[in-house]
Amino acid sequence: MGNPITTEADYRLYAIAYCPQLAYVDFEAVEVQERQAIKESAMAVDEIRVLDERLVAMKEAAANTAAEEQRISRLKVCSLH
């Protein structure tokens, strides 16, 4: 299963803009042209914040799903006894 953020348009540029110290994204070096594109597009901090909130929501949803699966698994085990 891949990272769901990779389906977002320009996720790579957002990642570089949000974490400017990154040297690699997806095992590929960050290019000077990408850093220039970020500067030229003036990616707004608000846009990055929205994306960050979406990432947090995805992470929370995954954690909730995992917790629910564990709960169901425990219920199944208990019902067998």
HELIX and SHEET records of a PDB file:
HELIX    1   1 PRO A    4  THR A    7  5                                   4    
HELIX    2   2 TYR A   11  TYR A   18  1                                   8    
HELIX    3   3 VAL A   32  SER A   41  1                                  10    
HELIX    4   4 VAL A   45  LEU A   80  1                                  36    
SHEET    1   A 2 TYR A  24  VAL A  25  0                                        
SHEET    2   A 2 GLU A  28  ALA A  29 -1                                        
END                                                                             
